[in-house]
């Protein structure tokens, strides 16, 4: 990590240390998870079944002094029994990204930042998380939770499901007023995610610049916020440049998000322009969701329906028309088994949630996946994690059709104590004609996990 990145946070810490009124806080989180898979496979003798465990410990130190806030976080991670010969799935990705180590461990500086706030303005500089789409709150707790779950991290996210996660070096500034929020950012993507071999290091040349302007819920449209955004993505890593040419992309869009105590809705549209190597980028994507919760009924059932589309490319000649997903957290939306990215994708889905008490919740999700353009490929991944990989892989479509597959996921979550959360979940993937042609030995898959999270 270069000195200019940490200079401001360290100076801020010194200033805060000298203030007698400075307030300190120490906190942490420990997460332990076991995951078991039976994956699709291209060949009959490929290994399909494997189980691995992962553990993650984070320690946080926070200091508040006047208008300054200083934050530091360290992280240690470990994974056991990664499959060295897996045919498919996240276990294979972990193994390859971790340098062929079946029991990798790593520790490092996860976050180190300083925040200065004055009146309605805030600036944060240093190593930090960033989630596009959650720049401001709605004023309603139910909608804020939904906004984190369904809108935040569509293009830029922290990828917390995997063991390392993702962080950024740079600066974020925001002006928060009664009816509006305006924010800008300049960030360098760090290595991480599934990469335990060299995590939390600045990637050679993956940069993000952009901003959002949000008109808050109810300011213009009844019970709805309007958000306009632009994200510039620059990737000139040697590996990327050698494979496809340097990427210089601009993603412009608008989102509508709103609701009340029982209803909710989300609309999101983005257009992508720029340079994909020597080709011009001309792609687009759209998302729509609606939900209704019967809050007075037993178990407060909540039904949500949605559809999403990310353009594909019908031909290798001319403009590049496959929507590029940037650096999101795709695990949140496209199935628990992580078989799909938001590129060349047309999907419809439904979520049914039961919450019998405030302590536990059960969620059933159903997904139907198709290729947006059958002459384009099947894309998997969640963005850059090291200097050698684009962050996505593409499997050719040999079927001539477009049905990729369907997935059913079931998750249960119990808040055992205020600090201890237990989860048990799993999924079943039913391969369609695209998966059957790409993975002829077995197109279906299963997934089961158990997780413990302790916050202290």
C-alpha positions as CSV (number, residue, x, y, z in Angstrom):
1,X,0.0,0.0,0.0
2,X,1.5,3.4,-1.0
3,X,2.2,6.1,1.5
4,X,-0.2,8.8,0.1
5,X,-3.1,6.4,0.6
6,X,-2.5,6.2,4.4
7,X,-1.1,9.6,5.1
8,X,-4.4,11.4,5.6
9,X,-5.8,8.7,7.9
10,X,-2.7,8.5,10.0
11,X,-2.5,12.3,10.4
12,X,-6.1,12.3,11.4
13,X,-5.5,9.7,14.0
14,X,-2.7,11.8,15.5
15,X,-5.0,14.8,15.6
16,X,-7.7,12.8,17.3
17,X,-5.3,11.2,19.8
18,X,-4.4,14.7,21.0
19,X,-8.0,15.7,21.7
20,X,-9.1,15.0,25.3
21,X,-12.7,14.6,24.2
22,X,-11.9,11.9,21.6
23,X,-14.1,8.8,21.8
24,X,-12.8,5.3,21.0
25,X,-14.7,2.1,20.1
26,X,-13.4,-1.4,19.4
27,X,-15.6,-4.0,17.7
28,X,-15.3,-7.1,15.6
29,X,-16.9,-10.0,13.7
30,X,-16.1,-13.7,13.4
31,X,-17.7,-15.7,10.6
32,X,-17.5,-19.5,10.1
33,X,-19.1,-21.3,7.2
34,X,-19.1,-24.8,5.7
35,X,-20.2,-25.2,2.1
36,X,-21.0,-28.4,0.2
37,X,-21.5,-28.8,-3.5
38,X,-22.4,-31.3,-6.2
39,X,-21.6,-29.3,-9.3
40,X,-22.3,-29.7,-13.0
41,X,-19.3,-31.2,-14.9
42,X,-18.0,-31.2,-18.5
43,X,-16.7,-34.8,-18.3
44,X,-17.8,-38.0,-16.7
45,X,-14.6,-38.5,-14.7
46,X,-14.5,-34.9,-13.4
47,X,-14.9,-34.3,-9.6
48,X,-18.4,-33.0,-8.8
49,X,-18.7,-33.4,-5.0
50,X,-16.7,-31.4,-2.5
51,X,-17.0,-29.6,0.9
52,X,-14.8,-26.8,2.2
53,X,-14.9,-24.5,5.3
54,X,-13.9,-20.9,5.6
55,X,-13.3,-18.6,8.6
56,X,-13.0,-14.8,8.8
57,X,-12.1,-12.6,11.7
58,X,-12.3,-8.8,11.5
59,X,-11.2,-6.3,14.2
60,X,-12.3,-2.7,14.0
61,X,-11.0,0.4,15.8
62,X,-12.9,3.7,15.6
63,X,-12.0,7.1,16.9
64,X,-14.2,10.2,16.9
65,X,-12.9,13.7,17.6
66,X,-14.8,16.8,16.6
67,X,-15.5,16.7,12.9
68,X,-13.1,13.9,12.3
69,X,-13.8,10.1,12.3
70,X,-10.9,7.7,12.0
71,X,-11.5,4.0,11.2
72,X,-9.2,1.0,10.9
73,X,-10.0,-2.6,10.4
74,X,-7.8,-5.7,10.2
75,X,-8.8,-9.0,8.7
76,X,-7.6,-12.6,8.9
77,X,-9.1,-15.4,6.8
78,X,-8.6,-19.1,6.2
79,X,-10.0,-21.8,4.0
80,X,-9.7,-25.5,4.5
81,X,-10.0,-28.5,2.1
82,X,-10.4,-26.6,-1.1
83,X,-10.8,-29.1,-4.0
84,X,-7.7,-29.3,-6.2
85,X,-9.5,-31.2,-8.9
86,X,-13.0,-29.7,-8.9
87,X,-14.7,-29.5,-12.3
88,X,-16.8,-26.4,-11.7
89,X,-18.1,-23.9,-9.2
90,X,-16.8,-21.6,-6.5
91,X,-14.5,-24.2,-5.0
92,X,-12.5,-24.5,-8.2
93,X,-12.4,-20.6,-8.5
94,X,-11.0,-20.3,-4.9
95,X,-8.4,-22.9,-5.6
96,X,-7.2,-21.4,-8.9
97,X,-7.2,-17.8,-7.5
98,X,-5.3,-18.9,-4.4
99,X,-2.3,-20.2,-6.2
100,X,-3.2,-23.9,-6.0
101,X,-3.2,-23.9,-2.1
102,X,-5.9,-26.2,-0.7
103,X,-5.6,-24.6,2.8
104,X,-4.9,-20.9,2.2
105,X,-4.7,-18.3,4.9
106,X,-4.1,-14.6,4.7
107,X,-4.2,-11.5,6.9
108,X,-4.0,-7.8,6.1
109,X,-5.3,-4.3,6.5
110,X,-8.9,-4.3,5.4
111,X,-9.8,-0.6,6.0
112,X,-8.0,2.5,7.0
113,X,-9.8,5.8,6.5
114,X,-10.5,9.3,7.8
115,X,-13.8,11.1,7.5
116,X,-14.3,14.8,7.8
117,X,-17.8,16.1,8.2
118,X,-18.9,19.8,8.3
119,X,-22.5,20.8,8.1
120,X,-24.0,18.9,5.2
121,X,-20.8,17.8,3.6
122,X,-18.7,14.6,4.2
123,X,-15.4,13.5,2.7
124,X,-13.8,10.0,3.4
125,X,-10.3,9.2,2.2
126,X,-8.3,6.1,2.5
127,X,-9.0,2.3,2.2
128,X,-12.8,1.8,2.5
129,X,-15.8,-0.2,1.4
130,X,-18.1,1.2,-1.3
131,X,-21.6,0.2,-2.4
132,X,-23.2,2.0,-5.3
133,X,-26.9,2.5,-4.9
134,X,-26.9,3.2,-1.1
135,X,-25.6,6.7,-1.0
136,X,-28.5,7.9,1.2
137,X,-31.2,6.5,3.4
138,X,-34.9,6.6,2.6
139,X,-36.1,7.5,6.1
140,X,-38.0,4.2,6.5
141,X,-36.1,1.3,8.1
142,X,-37.9,-1.4,6.1
143,X,-37.0,0.3,2.8
144,X,-33.4,1.0,3.9
145,X,-33.0,-2.8,4.5
146,X,-34.5,-3.6,1.2
147,X,-32.4,-1.0,-0.6
148,X,-29.2,-2.6,0.8
149,X,-30.4,-6.0,-0.3
150,X,-31.9,-5.2,-3.7
151,X,-30.4,-2.0,-5.1
152,X,-26.9,-1.5,-3.5
153,X,-23.9,-3.0,-5.2
154,X,-25.4,-3.7,-8.6
155,X,-22.2,-2.2,-10.3
156,X,-19.7,-1.5,-7.5
157,X,-19.8,-3.7,-4.4
158,X,-17.9,-5.2,-1.5
159,X,-18.5,-8.9,-2.4
160,X,-18.9,-9.9,1.2
161,X,-20.2,-13.4,0.6
162,X,-16.7,-14.7,-0.3
163,X,-14.1,-15.0,2.4
164,X,-11.8,-12.0,1.6
165,X,-14.4,-9.5,0.3
166,X,-13.5,-6.4,-1.8
167,X,-12.2,-3.0,-0.8
168,X,-11.1,0.2,-2.5
169,X,-8.4,2.9,-2.0
170,X,-9.5,6.4,-2.8
171,X,-11.9,9.1,-1.8
172,X,-15.7,9.6,-1.6
173,X,-17.4,12.9,-1.0
174,X,-21.1,13.7,-0.4
175,X,-23.4,16.6,0.2
176,X,-26.5,15.6,2.1
177,X,-29.5,18.0,2.2
178,X,-33.1,17.6,3.1
179,X,-34.4,16.8,-0.4
180,X,-31.2,15.7,-2.2
181,X,-27.9,13.9,-2.0
182,X,-25.0,14.4,-4.3
183,X,-21.9,12.2,-4.1
184,X,-18.7,11.6,-6.1
185,X,-16.0,9.0,-5.9
186,X,-12.5,8.1,-7.2
187,X,-11.4,4.6,-6.3
188,X,-8.7,2.0,-7.1
189,X,-10.0,-1.6,-6.8
190,X,-8.0,-3.9,-4.5
191,X,-7.4,-7.6,-5.0
192,X,-9.5,-9.9,-2.9
193,X,-12.8,-11.7,-3.2
194,X,-11.8,-15.3,-3.8
195,X,-8.1,-14.4,-3.9
196,X,-6.3,-15.4,-0.7
197,X,-2.8,-15.6,-2.3
198,X,-2.4,-11.8,-2.6
199,X,-5.4,-10.1,-1.0
200,X,-6.0,-6.4,-0.3
201,X,-3.3,-5.2,-2.7
202,X,-3.9,-2.4,-5.2
203,X,-4.5,-3.8,-8.6
204,X,-2.2,-2.5,-11.3
205,X,-4.8,-0.4,-13.2
206,X,-8.4,-0.9,-12.3
207,X,-10.0,2.5,-11.5
208,X,-13.5,3.8,-10.8
209,X,-14.7,7.4,-11.1
210,X,-18.2,8.7,-10.9
211,X,-21.0,10.2,-9.0
212,X,-24.7,10.1,-8.2
213,X,-27.4,12.6,-7.7
214,X,-30.4,11.4,-5.7
215,X,-33.7,13.2,-5.2
216,X,-35.0,11.8,-2.0
217,X,-38.1,9.7,-1.4
218,X,-41.2,11.9,-1.6
219,X,-39.4,15.1,-2.7
220,X,-40.6,14.8,-6.3
221,X,-42.4,11.5,-6.7
222,X,-44.7,10.2,-4.0
223,X,-42.9,7.6,-1.8
224,X,-40.2,7.2,-4.4
225,X,-36.6,8.3,-4.7
226,X,-35.0,9.1,-8.1
227,X,-31.3,8.5,-8.5
228,X,-29.1,9.3,-11.5
229,X,-25.6,7.8,-11.7
230,X,-22.5,7.5,-13.8
231,X,-19.6,5.1,-13.3
232,X,-16.4,5.3,-15.3
233,X,-14.4,2.1,-15.3
234,X,-10.8,1.9,-16.5
235,X,-8.9,-1.4,-16.7
236,X,-5.5,-1.4,-18.4
237,X,-3.9,-4.3,-16.6
238,X,-1.4,-6.1,-18.9
239,X,-3.4,-9.3,-18.7
240,X,-6.6,-7.5,-19.7
241,X,-4.9,-5.5,-22.5
242,X,-3.3,-8.7,-23.9
243,X,-6.6,-10.6,-23.9
244,X,-9.1,-8.0,-25.2
245,X,-7.5,-4.6,-25.1
246,X,-7.7,-2.0,-22.4
247,X,-11.3,-1.2,-21.2
248,X,-12.6,2.4,-20.9
249,X,-16.3,2.2,-20.1
250,X,-18.9,4.7,-19.0
251,X,-22.1,3.4,-17.5
252,X,-24.9,6.0,-17.2
253,X,-28.3,5.3,-15.6
254,X,-31.3,6.1,-13.5
255,X,-33.0,4.2,-10.7
256,X,-36.4,4.6,-9.1
257,X,-36.8,3.1,-5.6
258,X,-39.8,3.4,-3.3
259,X,-42.5,2.0,-1.2
260,X,-44.2,2.1,2.2
261,X,-44.8,-0.3,5.1
262,X,-46.4,-2.9,2.8
263,X,-45.5,-2.2,-0.8
264,X,-42.1,-1.7,-2.6
265,X,-40.9,-1.1,-6.1
266,X,-37.6,-0.8,-7.9
267,X,-36.7,0.3,-11.5
268,X,-33.1,0.5,-12.8
269,X,-31.9,1.2,-16.3
270,X,-28.3,1.7,-17.5
271,X,-26.6,2.4,-20.8
272,X,-22.9,1.6,-21.4
273,X,-20.6,3.3,-23.8
274,X,-16.8,3.5,-24.3
275,X,-14.0,1.4,-25.6
276,X,-13.7,-2.4,-25.3
277,X,-10.2,-2.7,-26.6
278,X,-10.3,-1.6,-30.3
279,X,-14.1,-2.0,-30.4
280,X,-16.7,0.5,-29.3
281,X,-18.9,-0.5,-26.4
282,X,-22.7,-0.2,-26.9
283,X,-24.6,-2.1,-24.3
284,X,-27.5,-1.7,-21.9
285,X,-29.3,-3.3,-19.0
286,X,-32.5,-3.0,-17.1
287,X,-34.1,-4.3,-13.8
288,X,-37.6,-4.1,-12.5
289,X,-39.0,-5.4,-9.2
290,X,-42.2,-5.1,-7.1
291,X,-43.2,-6.5,-3.7
292,X,-46.0,-6.7,-1.2
293,X,-45.9,-7.8,2.4
294,X,-48.9,-8.9,4.4
295,X,-47.7,-7.4,7.7
296,X,-50.8,-8.2,9.7
297,X,-50.9,-11.9,8.6
298,X,-49.2,-14.7,10.5
299,X,-45.5,-14.8,9.7
300,X,-45.8,-11.6,7.7
301,X,-45.5,-13.2,4.3
302,X,-43.6,-11.1,1.7
303,X,-43.8,-11.8,-2.0
304,X,-41.4,-10.1,-4.5
305,X,-41.3,-10.5,-8.3
306,X,-38.6,-9.3,-10.6
307,X,-37.1,-9.3,-14.1
308,X,-33.6,-8.3,-15.3
309,X,-32.0,-8.0,-18.7
310,X,-28.3,-7.4,-19.6
311,X,-27.5,-7.2,-23.3
312,X,-25.5,-9.7,-25.3
313,X,-23.6,-9.6,-28.6
314,X,-24.9,-11.4,-31.7
315,X,-21.6,-11.2,-33.6
316,X,-17.9,-10.8,-32.9
317,X,-17.6,-8.1,-35.6
318,X,-18.3,-4.4,-35.1
319,X,-19.4,-2.9,-31.8
320,X,-19.1,-4.8,-28.5
321,X,-22.7,-5.1,-27.2
322,X,-22.3,-7.4,-24.2
323,X,-23.1,-5.5,-21.0
324,X,-20.1,-5.5,-18.6
325,X,-21.0,-6.0,-15.0
326,X,-18.0,-3.9,-13.5
327,X,-17.2,-5.0,-9.9
328,X,-20.6,-5.9,-8.2
329,X,-21.8,-8.3,-5.6
330,X,-23.6,-10.8,-7.9
331,X,-24.3,-13.4,-5.2
332,X,-27.1,-11.2,-3.9
333,X,-29.3,-11.5,-7.0
334,X,-28.5,-14.3,-9.5
335,X,-28.8,-17.4,-7.4
336,X,-27.0,-18.7,-4.3
337,X,-24.8,-21.0,-6.3
338,X,-23.1,-18.2,-8.2
339,X,-23.5,-19.7,-11.7
340,X,-24.5,-16.4,-13.4
341,X,-23.3,-12.9,-13.9
342,X,-25.3,-9.8,-15.1
343,X,-24.0,-10.0,-18.7
344,X,-25.8,-11.5,-21.7
345,X,-28.6,-12.4,-19.3
346,X,-32.4,-12.4,-19.3
347,X,-33.9,-13.6,-16.0
348,X,-37.2,-13.6,-14.1
349,X,-37.4,-14.4,-10.4
350,X,-39.6,-14.6,-7.3
351,X,-38.8,-14.4,-3.6
352,X,-41.2,-15.5,-0.9
353,X,-40.2,-14.5,2.7
354,X,-41.7,-15.6,6.0
355,X,-40.7,-13.9,9.3
356,X,-42.8,-15.6,12.1
357,X,-40.9,-13.5,14.7
358,X,-38.3,-10.8,14.7
359,X,-35.6,-13.4,15.4
360,X,-35.9,-15.7,12.5
361,X,-36.7,-15.6,8.8
362,X,-37.1,-18.1,5.9
363,X,-36.7,-17.2,2.3
364,X,-37.5,-19.2,-0.9
365,X,-36.2,-17.9,-4.2
366,X,-36.8,-19.2,-7.7
367,X,-34.8,-18.0,-10.8
368,X,-35.3,-18.7,-14.5
369,X,-32.1,-17.9,-16.5
370,X,-31.8,-17.4,-20.3
371,X,-29.1,-15.9,-22.5
372,X,-30.1,-12.5,-23.8
373,X,-28.4,-13.4,-27.1
374,X,-27.9,-17.1,-27.9
375,X,-25.0,-16.4,-30.2
376,X,-23.1,-14.9,-27.2
377,X,-21.7,-16.9,-24.3
378,X,-22.6,-17.8,-20.7
379,X,-20.9,-15.4,-18.3
380,X,-19.9,-16.2,-14.7
381,X,-18.1,-14.1,-12.1
382,X,-18.2,-11.0,-9.9
383,X,-15.4,-8.7,-11.1
384,X,-11.7,-8.2,-10.8
385,X,-9.9,-10.0,-8.0
386,X,-6.3,-10.2,-9.1
387,X,-4.0,-8.8,-11.8
388,X,-4.1,-11.9,-14.0
389,X,-7.9,-12.2,-14.6
390,X,-10.6,-10.1,-16.0
391,X,-12.8,-11.2,-13.2
392,X,-15.3,-13.0,-15.4
393,X,-15.2,-16.2,-17.4
394,X,-17.3,-17.0,-20.5
395,X,-18.4,-20.5,-21.6
396,X,-19.4,-20.8,-25.3
397,X,-23.0,-21.7,-26.1
398,X,-22.9,-24.9,-28.1
399,X,-26.7,-25.6,-27.9
400,X,-28.2,-23.1,-30.4
401,X,-30.8,-22.3,-27.7
402,X,-31.0,-19.8,-25.0
403,X,-32.3,-21.5,-21.8
404,X,-29.4,-21.5,-19.4
405,X,-31.2,-23.1,-16.4
406,X,-33.4,-22.7,-13.4
407,X,-32.5,-22.4,-9.7
408,X,-34.4,-22.9,-6.4
409,X,-32.8,-21.6,-3.2
410,X,-34.0,-21.9,0.4
411,X,-32.4,-20.0,3.3
412,X,-33.2,-19.9,7.0
413,X,-31.7,-17.2,9.4
414,X,-32.0,-17.2,13.2
415,X,-30.9,-14.3,15.4
416,X,-30.0,-16.5,18.3
417,X,-28.8,-13.6,20.5
418,X,-28.3,-9.9,19.7
419,X,-24.7,-10.8,18.7
420,X,-25.0,-14.3,17.2
421,X,-26.6,-15.1,13.9
422,X,-27.1,-18.7,12.5
423,X,-27.9,-19.5,8.9
424,X,-28.7,-22.7,7.0
425,X,-29.4,-22.7,3.3
426,X,-29.0,-24.4,0.0
427,X,-30.0,-24.6,-3.6
428,X,-30.7,-26.8,-6.6
429,X,-29.7,-25.8,-10.2
430,X,-31.6,-27.4,-13.0
431,X,-29.5,-27.1,-16.2
432,X,-31.2,-26.0,-19.4
433,X,-30.1,-26.6,-22.9
434,X,-27.2,-24.1,-22.7
435,X,-25.8,-25.8,-19.5
436,X,-26.4,-29.3,-21.0
437,X,-24.3,-28.5,-24.1
438,X,-21.5,-26.8,-22.2
439,X,-21.4,-29.3,-19.3
440,X,-22.5,-32.6,-21.0
441,X,-21.6,-35.0,-18.2
442,X,-23.9,-33.3,-15.7
443,X,-25.8,-30.1,-16.1
444,X,-27.6,-30.0,-12.7
445,X,-26.1,-29.0,-9.3
446,X,-26.7,-28.9,-5.6
447,X,-25.5,-26.6,-2.8
448,X,-25.8,-26.6,1.0
449,X,-24.2,-24.3,3.6
450,X,-24.2,-23.6,7.3
451,X,-22.9,-20.4,8.8
452,X,-22.3,-18.8,12.2
453,X,-21.7,-15.0,12.6
454,X,-20.7,-13.5,15.9
455,X,-20.4,-9.8,16.3
456,X,-18.7,-8.3,19.4
